[in-house]
Amino acid sequence: MSVKAESAAHDVTFDLQVYVSVYADGPTRVLRFADEKSTALLEAEQSILDLAARLKQVCSWLHRK
């Protein structure tokens, strides 16, 4: 078996997503790794979207003033 053929035989592609959650309490940081989204991560994403929408409203309000 040639080196190229041997290399191709060992090439493996993984289609895997890894989600990382960060919990902070003062100077302490805890990282959580998972292969599926946790409820806390979904809530955090929604919270960020809500905050972005609110900031957009405030920006519009400030431009009208």
mmJSON file of the N, C-alpha and C atoms, coordinates in Angstrom:
{"data_MODEL":{"atom_site":{
"group_PDB":["ATOM","ATOM","ATOM","ATOM","ATOM","ATOM","ATOM","ATOM","ATOM","ATOM","ATOM","ATOM","ATOM","ATOM","ATOM","ATOM","ATOM","ATOM","ATOM","ATOM","ATOM","ATOM","ATOM","ATOM","ATOM","ATOM","ATOM","ATOM","ATOM","ATOM","ATOM","ATOM","ATOM","ATOM","ATOM","ATOM","ATOM","ATOM","ATOM","ATOM","ATOM","ATOM","ATOM","ATOM","ATOM","ATOM","ATOM","ATOM","ATOM","ATOM","ATOM","ATOM","ATOM","ATOM","ATOM","ATOM","ATOM","ATOM","ATOM","ATOM","ATOM","ATOM","ATOM","ATOM","ATOM","ATOM","ATOM","ATOM","ATOM","ATOM","ATOM","ATOM","ATOM","ATOM","ATOM","ATOM","ATOM","ATOM","ATOM","ATOM","ATOM","ATOM","ATOM","ATOM","ATOM","ATOM","ATOM","ATOM","ATOM","ATOM","ATOM","ATOM","ATOM","ATOM","ATOM","ATOM","ATOM","ATOM","ATOM","ATOM","ATOM","ATOM","ATOM","ATOM","ATOM","ATOM","ATOM","ATOM","ATOM","ATOM","ATOM","ATOM","ATOM","ATOM","ATOM","ATOM","ATOM","ATOM","ATOM","ATOM","ATOM","ATOM","ATOM","ATOM","ATOM","ATOM","ATOM","ATOM","ATOM","ATOM","ATOM","ATOM","ATOM","ATOM","ATOM","ATOM","ATOM","ATOM","ATOM","ATOM","ATOM","ATOM","ATOM","ATOM","ATOM","ATOM","ATOM","ATOM","ATOM","ATOM","ATOM","ATOM","ATOM","ATOM","ATOM","ATOM","ATOM","ATOM","ATOM","ATOM","ATOM","ATOM","ATOM","ATOM","ATOM","ATOM","ATOM","ATOM","ATOM","ATOM","ATOM","ATOM","ATOM","ATOM","ATOM","ATOM","ATOM","ATOM","ATOM","ATOM","ATOM","ATOM","ATOM","ATOM","ATOM","ATOM","ATOM","ATOM","ATOM","ATOM","ATOM","ATOM","ATOM","ATOM","ATOM"],
"id":[1,2,3,4,5,6,7,8,9,10,11,12,13,14,15,16,17,18,19,20,21,22,23,24,25,26,27,28,29,30,31,32,33,34,35,36,37,38,39,40,41,42,43,44,45,46,47,48,49,50,51,52,53,54,55,56,57,58,59,60,61,62,63,64,65,66,67,68,69,70,71,72,73,74,75,76,77,78,79,80,81,82,83,84,85,86,87,88,89,90,91,92,93,94,95,96,97,98,99,100,101,102,103,104,105,106,107,108,109,110,111,112,113,114,115,116,117,118,119,120,121,122,123,124,125,126,127,128,129,130,131,132,133,134,135,136,137,138,139,140,141,142,143,144,145,146,147,148,149,150,151,152,153,154,155,156,157,158,159,160,161,162,163,164,165,166,167,168,169,170,171,172,173,174,175,176,177,178,179,180,181,182,183,184,185,186,187,188,189,190,191,192,193,194,195],
"type_symbol":["N","C","C","N","C","C","N","C","C","N","C","C","N","C","C","N","C","C","N","C","C","N","C","C","N","C","C","N","C","C","N","C","C","N","C","C","N","C","C","N","C","C","N","C","C","N","C","C","N","C","C","N","C","C","N","C","C","N","C","C","N","C","C","N","C","C","N","C","C","N","C","C","N","C","C","N","C","C","N","C","C","N","C","C","N","C","C","N","C","C","N","C","C","N","C","C","N","C","C","N","C","C","N","C","C","N","C","C","N","C","C","N","C","C","N","C","C","N","C","C","N","C","C","N","C","C","N","C","C","N","C","C","N","C","C","N","C","C","N","C","C","N","C","C","N","C","C","N","C","C","N","C","C","N","C","C","N","C","C","N","C","C","N","C","C","N","C","C","N","C","C","N","C","C","N","C","C","N","C","C","N","C","C","N","C","C","N","C","C","N","C","C","N","C","C"],
"label_atom_id":["N","CA","C","N","CA","C","N","CA","C","N","CA","C","N","CA","C","N","CA","C","N","CA","C","N","CA","C","N","CA","C","N","CA","C","N","CA","C","N","CA","C","N","CA","C","N","CA","C","N","CA","C","N","CA","C","N","CA","C","N","CA","C","N","CA","C","N","CA","C","N","CA","C","N","CA","C","N","CA","C","N","CA","C","N","CA","C","N","CA","C","N","CA","C","N","CA","C","N","CA","C","N","CA","C","N","CA","C","N","CA","C","N","CA","C","N","CA","C","N","CA","C","N","CA","C","N","CA","C","N","CA","C","N","CA","C","N","CA","C","N","CA","C","N","CA","C","N","CA","C","N","CA","C","N","CA","C","N","CA","C","N","CA","C","N","CA","C","N","CA","C","N","CA","C","N","CA","C","N","CA","C","N","CA","C","N","CA","C","N","CA","C","N","CA","C","N","CA","C","N","CA","C","N","CA","C","N","CA","C","N","CA","C","N","CA","C","N","CA","C","N","CA","C","N","CA","C"],
"label_alt_id":[null,null,null,null,null,null,null,null,null,null,null,null,null,null,null,null,null,null,null,null,null,null,null,null,null,null,null,null,null,null,null,null,null,null,null,null,null,null,null,null,null,null,null,null,null,null,null,null,null,null,null,null,null,null,null,null,null,null,null,null,null,null,null,null,null,null,null,null,null,null,null,null,null,null,null,null,null,null,null,null,null,null,null,null,null,null,null,null,null,null,null,null,null,null,null,null,null,null,null,null,null,null,null,null,null,null,null,null,null,null,null,null,null,null,null,null,null,null,null,null,null,null,null,null,null,null,null,null,null,null,null,null,null,null,null,null,null,null,null,null,null,null,null,null,null,null,null,null,null,null,null,null,null,null,null,null,null,null,null,null,null,null,null,null,null,null,null,null,null,null,null,null,null,null,null,null,null,null,null,null,null,null,null,null,null,null,null,null,null,null,null,null,null,null,null],
"label_comp_id":["MET","MET","MET","SER","SER","SER","VAL","VAL","VAL","LYS","LYS","LYS","ALA","ALA","ALA","GLU","GLU","GLU","SER","SER","SER","ALA","ALA","ALA","ALA","ALA","ALA","HIS","HIS","HIS","ASP","ASP","ASP","VAL","VAL","VAL","THR","THR","THR","PHE","PHE","PHE","ASP","ASP","ASP","LEU","LEU","LEU","GLN","GLN","GLN","VAL","VAL","VAL","TYR","TYR","TYR","VAL","VAL","VAL","SER","SER","SER","VAL","VAL","VAL","TYR","TYR","TYR","ALA","ALA","ALA","ASP","ASP","ASP","GLY","GLY","GLY","PRO","PRO","PRO","THR","THR","THR","ARG","ARG","ARG","VAL","VAL","VAL","LEU","LEU","LEU","ARG","ARG","ARG","PHE","PHE","PHE","ALA","ALA","ALA","ASP","ASP","ASP","GLU","GLU","GLU","LYS","LYS","LYS","SER","SER","SER","THR","THR","THR","ALA","ALA","ALA","LEU","LEU","LEU","LEU","LEU","LEU","GLU","GLU","GLU","ALA","ALA","ALA","GLU","GLU","GLU","GLN","GLN","GLN","SER","SER","SER","ILE","ILE","ILE","LEU","LEU","LEU","ASP","ASP","ASP","LEU","LEU","LEU","ALA","ALA","ALA","ALA","ALA","ALA","ARG","ARG","ARG","LEU","LEU","LEU","LYS","LYS","LYS","GLN","GLN","GLN","VAL","VAL","VAL","CYS","CYS","CYS","SER","SER","SER","TRP","TRP","TRP","LEU","LEU","LEU","HIS","HIS","HIS","ARG","ARG","ARG","LYS","LYS","LYS"],
"label_asym_id":["A","A","A","A","A","A","A","A","A","A","A","A","A","A","A","A","A","A","A","A","A","A","A","A","A","A","A","A","A","A","A","A","A","A","A","A","A","A","A","A","A","A","A","A","A","A","A","A","A","A","A","A","A","A","A","A","A","A","A","A","A","A","A","A","A","A","A","A","A","A","A","A","A","A","A","A","A","A","A","A","A","A","A","A","A","A","A","A","A","A","A","A","A","A","A","A","A","A","A","A","A","A","A","A","A","A","A","A","A","A","A","A","A","A","A","A","A","A","A","A","A","A","A","A","A","A","A","A","A","A","A","A","A","A","A","A","A","A","A","A","A","A","A","A","A","A","A","A","A","A","A","A","A","A","A","A","A","A","A","A","A","A","A","A","A","A","A","A","A","A","A","A","A","A","A","A","A","A","A","A","A","A","A","A","A","A","A","A","A","A","A","A","A","A","A"],
"label_entity_id":["1","1","1","1","1","1","1","1","1","1","1","1","1","1","1","1","1","1","1","1","1","1","1","1","1","1","1","1","1","1","1","1","1","1","1","1","1","1","1","1","1","1","1","1","1","1","1","1","1","1","1","1","1","1","1","1","1","1","1","1","1","1","1","1","1","1","1","1","1","1","1","1","1","1","1","1","1","1","1","1","1","1","1","1","1","1","1","1","1","1","1","1","1","1","1","1","1","1","1","1","1","1","1","1","1","1","1","1","1","1","1","1","1","1","1","1","1","1","1","1","1","1","1","1","1","1","1","1","1","1","1","1","1","1","1","1","1","1","1","1","1","1","1","1","1","1","1","1","1","1","1","1","1","1","1","1","1","1","1","1","1","1","1","1","1","1","1","1","1","1","1","1","1","1","1","1","1","1","1","1","1","1","1","1","1","1","1","1","1","1","1","1","1","1","1"],
"label_seq_id":[1,1,1,2,2,2,3,3,3,4,4,4,5,5,5,6,6,6,7,7,7,8,8,8,9,9,9,10,10,10,11,11,11,12,12,12,13,13,13,14,14,14,15,15,15,16,16,16,17,17,17,18,18,18,19,19,19,20,20,20,21,21,21,22,22,22,23,23,23,24,24,24,25,25,25,26,26,26,27,27,27,28,28,28,29,29,29,30,30,30,31,31,31,32,32,32,33,33,33,34,34,34,35,35,35,36,36,36,37,37,37,38,38,38,39,39,39,40,40,40,41,41,41,42,42,42,43,43,43,44,44,44,45,45,45,46,46,46,47,47,47,48,48,48,49,49,49,50,50,50,51,51,51,52,52,52,53,53,53,54,54,54,55,55,55,56,56,56,57,57,57,58,58,58,59,59,59,60,60,60,61,61,61,62,62,62,63,63,63,64,64,64,65,65,65],
"pdbx_PDB_ins_code":[null,null,null,null,null,null,null,null,null,null,null,null,null,null,null,null,null,null,null,null,null,null,null,null,null,null,null,null,null,null,null,null,null,null,null,null,null,null,null,null,null,null,null,null,null,null,null,null,null,null,null,null,null,null,null,null,null,null,null,null,null,null,null,null,null,null,null,null,null,null,null,null,null,null,null,null,null,null,null,null,null,null,null,null,null,null,null,null,null,null,null,null,null,null,null,null,null,null,null,null,null,null,null,null,null,null,null,null,null,null,null,null,null,null,null,null,null,null,null,null,null,null,null,null,null,null,null,null,null,null,null,null,null,null,null,null,null,null,null,null,null,null,null,null,null,null,null,null,null,null,null,null,null,null,null,null,null,null,null,null,null,null,null,null,null,null,null,null,null,null,null,null,null,null,null,null,null,null,null,null,null,null,null,null,null,null,null,null,null,null,null,null,null,null,null],
"Cartn_x":[0.854,0.0,0.895,0.601,1.419,1.105,1.974,1.791,0.507,0.23,-0.964,-2.231,-2.232,-3.387,-3.561,-2.455,-2.51,-3.07,-2.643,-3.14,-4.631,-5.077,-6.494,-7.335,-6.801,-7.531,-7.754,-6.883,-6.985,-7.722,-8.039,-8.761,-10.204,-10.599,-11.962,-12.51,-13.723,-14.37,-15.483,-15.478,-16.517,-17.427,-18.716,-19.687,-20.357,-19.696,-20.158,-20.057,-21.094,-21.069,-20.889,-20.098,-19.874,-20.34,-21.206,-21.728,-21.003,-20.678,-19.957,-20.793,-21.02,-21.715,-20.708,-20.793,-19.897,-20.74,-20.431,-21.087,-20.058,-20.439,-19.491,-20.056,-19.189,-19.536,-18.305,-18.26,-17.073,-15.897,-14.753,-13.572,-13.587,-14.542,-14.604,-15.375,-14.831,-15.497,-15.609,-16.788,-17.008,-17.435,-16.714,-17.058,-17.762,-18.864,-19.596,-19.635,-19.171,-19.164,-20.233,-20.988,-22.038,-22.211,-22.799,-23.046,-24.467,-25.241,-26.575,-26.794,-27.656,-27.906,-28.658,-28.213,-28.896,-29.991,-30.884,-31.96,-31.379,-30.348,-29.718,-29.127,-28.535,-27.959,-29.056,-30.161,-31.282,-31.847,-31.958,-32.443,-31.478,-30.179,-29.174,-29.236,-29.393,-29.512,-30.743,-31.866,-33.089,-32.91,-32.232,-31.978,-31.149,-30.156,-29.326,-30.155,-31.014,-31.879,-32.832,-33.39,-34.283,-33.544,-32.333,-31.529,-31.201,-30.857,-30.554,-31.771,-32.942,-34.175,-34.436,-34.237,-34.449,-33.46,-32.202,-31.202,-31.548,-32.087,-32.501,-33.643,-34.584,-35.682,-35.146,-34.217,-33.64,-32.895,-32.153,-31.418,-32.394,-33.475,-34.492,-35.088,-35.357,-35.94,-34.98,-33.682,-32.688,-32.539,-32.642,-32.537,-33.723,-34.868,-36.055,-35.986,-35.223,-35.121,-34.243],
"Cartn_y":[-1.178,0.0,1.235,2.176,3.386,4.296,5.277,6.211,7.012,7.426,8.202,7.378,6.148,5.275,4.984,4.805,4.545,5.758,6.949,8.186,8.349,8.076,8.206,7.215,6.061,5.051,5.492,6.369,6.814,8.136,8.806,10.075,9.812,10.444,10.3,11.692,11.922,13.211,13.016,13.853,13.808,15.006,14.776,15.855,15.95,16.646,16.725,18.163,18.638,19.965,19.823,20.707,20.719,22.071,22.048,23.269,23.503,24.752,25.114,26.114,25.827,26.756,27.247,28.517,29.097,29.604,29.139,29.603,30.385,31.561,32.407,32.783,32.709,33.136,33.831,35.152,35.885,35.513,35.215,34.884,33.441,32.645,31.239,31.082,30.326,30.03,28.514,28.062,26.639,26.467,25.642,25.341,23.995,23.94,22.691,22.397,21.227,20.806,19.739,19.852,18.872,18.723,17.603,17.402,17.808,18.3,18.835,20.092,20.952,22.206,21.935,22.577,22.443,23.496,23.312,24.274,25.625,25.617,26.871,27.612,26.877,27.501,28.113,27.398,27.926,29.181,29.161,30.337,31.506,31.23,32.282,32.893,32.053,32.567,33.457,33.027,33.826,35.137,35.091,36.292,37.295,36.805,37.681,38.281,37.488,38.007,39.065,38.817,39.791,41.09,40.978,42.152,42.942,42.234,42.905,43.664,43.064,43.731,44.969,44.863,45.993,47.127,46.785,47.796,48.497,47.74,48.33,49.328,48.99,49.899,51.182,51.031,52.196,53.068,52.446,53.193,53.995,53.372,54.067,55.225,55.0,56.042,57.22,56.933,57.996,58.791,58.13,58.838,59.769,59.446,60.305,61.531,61.481,62.604,63.699],
"Cartn_z":[0.0,0.0,0.0,-0.873,-0.941,0.242,0.475,1.583,1.392,0.133,-0.156,0.1,-0.346,-0.134,1.35,2.05,3.483,4.221,3.816,4.427,4.175,2.946,2.605,3.396,3.686,4.44,5.883,6.395,7.773,7.93,6.811,6.882,7.291,8.366,8.863,9.109,8.68,8.905,9.913,10.933,11.949,11.758,11.762,11.671,13.041,13.934,15.31,15.783,16.426,17.009,18.511,19.052,20.49,21.004,21.987,22.592,23.903,24.152,25.368,26.14,27.402,28.291,29.321,29.655,30.649,31.809,32.975,34.186,34.985,35.442,36.162,37.52,38.512,39.869,40.426,40.259,40.687,39.807,40.404,39.608,39.078,39.512,39.11,37.81,36.879,35.616,35.468,35.096,34.871,33.417,32.685,31.299,31.248,30.505,30.33,28.841,28.45,27.055,26.868,25.761,25.49,23.983,23.581,22.156,21.765,22.717,22.429,23.253,22.764,23.463,24.762,25.804,27.091,27.185,28.099,28.316,28.707,29.51,29.935,28.732,27.805,26.621,25.754,25.595,24.818,25.475,26.809,27.535,27.399,27.442,27.299,25.9,24.878,23.509,23.369,23.953,23.891,24.642,25.756,26.54,25.73,25.015,24.184,23.055,22.439,21.376,21.92,23.107,23.732,24.044,24.544,24.859,23.59,22.516,21.249,20.735,20.851,20.415,21.261,22.547,23.444,23.136,22.901,22.56,21.247,20.297,19.033,19.259,20.146,20.482,21.114,22.039,22.718,21.715,20.804,19.782,18.906,18.5,17.703,18.478,19.746,20.593,20.719,20.904,21.034,19.737,18.606,17.325,17.08,17.652,17.492,18.372,19.432,20.394,19.887],
"occupancy":[1.0,1.0,1.0,1.0,1.0,1.0,1.0,1.0,1.0,1.0,1.0,1.0,1.0,1.0,1.0,1.0,1.0,1.0,1.0,1.0,1.0,1.0,1.0,1.0,1.0,1.0,1.0,1.0,1.0,1.0,1.0,1.0,1.0,1.0,1.0,1.0,1.0,1.0,1.0,1.0,1.0,1.0,1.0,1.0,1.0,1.0,1.0,1.0,1.0,1.0,1.0,1.0,1.0,1.0,1.0,1.0,1.0,1.0,1.0,1.0,1.0,1.0,1.0,1.0,1.0,1.0,1.0,1.0,1.0,1.0,1.0,1.0,1.0,1.0,1.0,1.0,1.0,1.0,1.0,1.0,1.0,1.0,1.0,1.0,1.0,1.0,1.0,1.0,1.0,1.0,1.0,1.0,1.0,1.0,1.0,1.0,1.0,1.0,1.0,1.0,1.0,1.0,1.0,1.0,1.0,1.0,1.0,1.0,1.0,1.0,1.0,1.0,1.0,1.0,1.0,1.0,1.0,1.0,1.0,1.0,1.0,1.0,1.0,1.0,1.0,1.0,1.0,1.0,1.0,1.0,1.0,1.0,1.0,1.0,1.0,1.0,1.0,1.0,1.0,1.0,1.0,1.0,1.0,1.0,1.0,1.0,1.0,1.0,1.0,1.0,1.0,1.0,1.0,1.0,1.0,1.0,1.0,1.0,1.0,1.0,1.0,1.0,1.0,1.0,1.0,1.0,1.0,1.0,1.0,1.0,1.0,1.0,1.0,1.0,1.0,1.0,1.0,1.0,1.0,1.0,1.0,1.0,1.0,1.0,1.0,1.0,1.0,1.0,1.0,1.0,1.0,1.0,1.0,1.0,1.0],
"B_iso_or_equiv":[0.0,0.0,0.0,0.0,0.0,0.0,0.0,0.0,0.0,0.0,0.0,0.0,0.0,0.0,0.0,0.0,0.0,0.0,0.0,0.0,0.0,0.0,0.0,0.0,0.0,0.0,0.0,0.0,0.0,0.0,0.0,0.0,0.0,0.0,0.0,0.0,0.0,0.0,0.0,0.0,0.0,0.0,0.0,0.0,0.0,0.0,0.0,0.0,0.0,0.0,0.0,0.0,0.0,0.0,0.0,0.0,0.0,0.0,0.0,0.0,0.0,0.0,0.0,0.0,0.0,0.0,0.0,0.0,0.0,0.0,0.0,0.0,0.0,0.0,0.0,0.0,0.0,0.0,0.0,0.0,0.0,0.0,0.0,0.0,0.0,0.0,0.0,0.0,0.0,0.0,0.0,0.0,0.0,0.0,0.0,0.0,0.0,0.0,0.0,0.0,0.0,0.0,0.0,0.0,0.0,0.0,0.0,0.0,0.0,0.0,0.0,0.0,0.0,0.0,0.0,0.0,0.0,0.0,0.0,0.0,0.0,0.0,0.0,0.0,0.0,0.0,0.0,0.0,0.0,0.0,0.0,0.0,0.0,0.0,0.0,0.0,0.0,0.0,0.0,0.0,0.0,0.0,0.0,0.0,0.0,0.0,0.0,0.0,0.0,0.0,0.0,0.0,0.0,0.0,0.0,0.0,0.0,0.0,0.0,0.0,0.0,0.0,0.0,0.0,0.0,0.0,0.0,0.0,0.0,0.0,0.0,0.0,0.0,0.0,0.0,0.0,0.0,0.0,0.0,0.0,0.0,0.0,0.0,0.0,0.0,0.0,0.0,0.0,0.0,0.0,0.0,0.0,0.0,0.0,0.0],
"pdbx_formal_charge":[null,null,null,null,null,null,null,null,null,null,null,null,null,null,null,null,null,null,null,null,null,null,null,null,null,null,null,null,null,null,null,null,null,null,null,null,null,null,null,null,null,null,null,null,null,null,null,null,null,null,null,null,null,null,null,null,null,null,null,null,null,null,null,null,null,null,null,null,null,null,null,null,null,null,null,null,null,null,null,null,null,null,null,null,null,null,null,null,null,null,null,null,null,null,null,null,null,null,null,null,null,null,null,null,null,null,null,null,null,null,null,null,null,null,null,null,null,null,null,null,null,null,null,null,null,null,null,null,null,null,null,null,null,null,null,null,null,null,null,null,null,null,null,null,null,null,null,null,null,null,null,null,null,null,null,null,null,null,null,null,null,null,null,null,null,null,null,null,null,null,null,null,null,null,null,null,null,null,null,null,null,null,null,null,null,null,null,null,null,null,null,null,null,null,null],
"auth_seq_id":[1,1,1,2,2,2,3,3,3,4,4,4,5,5,5,6,6,6,7,7,7,8,8,8,9,9,9,10,10,10,11,11,11,12,12,12,13,13,13,14,14,14,15,15,15,16,16,16,17,17,17,18,18,18,19,19,19,20,20,20,21,21,21,22,22,22,23,23,23,24,24,24,25,25,25,26,26,26,27,27,27,28,28,28,29,29,29,30,30,30,31,31,31,32,32,32,33,33,33,34,34,34,35,35,35,36,36,36,37,37,37,38,38,38,39,39,39,40,40,40,41,41,41,42,42,42,43,43,43,44,44,44,45,45,45,46,46,46,47,47,47,48,48,48,49,49,49,50,50,50,51,51,51,52,52,52,53,53,53,54,54,54,55,55,55,56,56,56,57,57,57,58,58,58,59,59,59,60,60,60,61,61,61,62,62,62,63,63,63,64,64,64,65,65,65],
"auth_comp_id":["MET","MET","MET","SER","SER","SER","VAL","VAL","VAL","LYS","LYS","LYS","ALA","ALA","ALA","GLU","GLU","GLU","SER","SER","SER","ALA","ALA","ALA","ALA","ALA","ALA","HIS","HIS","HIS","ASP","ASP","ASP","VAL","VAL","VAL","THR","THR","THR","PHE","PHE","PHE","ASP","ASP","ASP","LEU","LEU","LEU","GLN","GLN","GLN","VAL","VAL","VAL","TYR","TYR","TYR","VAL","VAL","VAL","SER","SER","SER","VAL","VAL","VAL","TYR","TYR","TYR","ALA","ALA","ALA","ASP","ASP","ASP","GLY","GLY","GLY","PRO","PRO","PRO","THR","THR","THR","ARG","ARG","ARG","VAL","VAL","VAL","LEU","LEU","LEU","ARG","ARG","ARG","PHE","PHE","PHE","ALA","ALA","ALA","ASP","ASP","ASP","GLU","GLU","GLU","LYS","LYS","LYS","SER","SER","SER","THR","THR","THR","ALA","ALA","ALA","LEU","LEU","LEU","LEU","LEU","LEU","GLU","GLU","GLU","ALA","ALA","ALA","GLU","GLU","GLU","GLN","GLN","GLN","SER","SER","SER","ILE","ILE","ILE","LEU","LEU","LEU","ASP","ASP","ASP","LEU","LEU","LEU","ALA","ALA","ALA","ALA","ALA","ALA","ARG","ARG","ARG","LEU","LEU","LEU","LYS","LYS","LYS","GLN","GLN","GLN","VAL","VAL","VAL","CYS","CYS","CYS","SER","SER","SER","TRP","TRP","TRP","LEU","LEU","LEU","HIS","HIS","HIS","ARG","ARG","ARG","LYS","LYS","LYS"],
"auth_asym_id":["A","A","A","A","A","A","A","A","A","A","A","A","A","A","A","A","A","A","A","A","A","A","A","A","A","A","A","A","A","A","A","A","A","A","A","A","A","A","A","A","A","A","A","A","A","A","A","A","A","A","A","A","A","A","A","A","A","A","A","A","A","A","A","A","A","A","A","A","A","A","A","A","A","A","A","A","A","A","A","A","A","A","A","A","A","A","A","A","A","A","A","A","A","A","A","A","A","A","A","A","A","A","A","A","A","A","A","A","A","A","A","A","A","A","A","A","A","A","A","A","A","A","A","A","A","A","A","A","A","A","A","A","A","A","A","A","A","A","A","A","A","A","A","A","A","A","A","A","A","A","A","A","A","A","A","A","A","A","A","A","A","A","A","A","A","A","A","A","A","A","A","A","A","A","A","A","A","A","A","A","A","A","A","A","A","A","A","A","A","A","A","A","A","A","A"],
"auth_atom_id":["N","CA","C","N","CA","C","N","CA","C","N","CA","C","N","CA","C","N","CA","C","N","CA","C","N","CA","C","N","CA","C","N","CA","C","N","CA","C","N","CA","C","N","CA","C","N","CA","C","N","CA","C","N","CA","C","N","CA","C","N","CA","C","N","CA","C","N","CA","C","N","CA","C","N","CA","C","N","CA","C","N","CA","C","N","CA","C","N","CA","C","N","CA","C","N","CA","C","N","CA","C","N","CA","C","N","CA","C","N","CA","C","N","CA","C","N","CA","C","N","CA","C","N","CA","C","N","CA","C","N","CA","C","N","CA","C","N","CA","C","N","CA","C","N","CA","C","N","CA","C","N","CA","C","N","CA","C","N","CA","C","N","CA","C","N","CA","C","N","CA","C","N","CA","C","N","CA","C","N","CA","C","N","CA","C","N","CA","C","N","CA","C","N","CA","C","N","CA","C","N","CA","C","N","CA","C","N","CA","C","N","CA","C","N","CA","C","N","CA","C","N","CA","C","N","CA","C"],
"pdbx_PDB_model_num":[1,1,1,1,1,1,1,1,1,1,1,1,1,1,1,1,1,1,1,1,1,1,1,1,1,1,1,1,1,1,1,1,1,1,1,1,1,1,1,1,1,1,1,1,1,1,1,1,1,1,1,1,1,1,1,1,1,1,1,1,1,1,1,1,1,1,1,1,1,1,1,1,1,1,1,1,1,1,1,1,1,1,1,1,1,1,1,1,1,1,1,1,1,1,1,1,1,1,1,1,1,1,1,1,1,1,1,1,1,1,1,1,1,1,1,1,1,1,1,1,1,1,1,1,1,1,1,1,1,1,1,1,1,1,1,1,1,1,1,1,1,1,1,1,1,1,1,1,1,1,1,1,1,1,1,1,1,1,1,1,1,1,1,1,1,1,1,1,1,1,1,1,1,1,1,1,1,1,1,1,1,1,1,1,1,1,1,1,1,1,1,1,1,1,1]
}}}
